[in-house]
Amino acid sequence: MDYTYSVVKKYIDKYDFYKLLALGAPRDEYDIESHKISGLITCDSTTDEIARAIYKVMHKAFGDISDNVAMKYDYFLGIAGKIRYEIV
């Protein structure tokens, strides 16, 4: 398993933006999205670039639920910072 992917998956699963894991979805529920996000970022990516990658992939996969605070771009900045810290 690629290191960047494992870090991304850890945080995507931890934050469970759509609460699918909390509702009993299988542990691989966000694997495709985690792979896509990790394919869009590198160890040189900025926090902003990582946040945009997360937003882009999750929004495309699950649609617009922008009234949900968890799906607003700014929310992803904190998570992107954690990912960036671990992959650099």
Helices and strands as residue ranges (DSSP letters): H 3-15, H 31-40, H 47-62, G 69-71, H 73-87
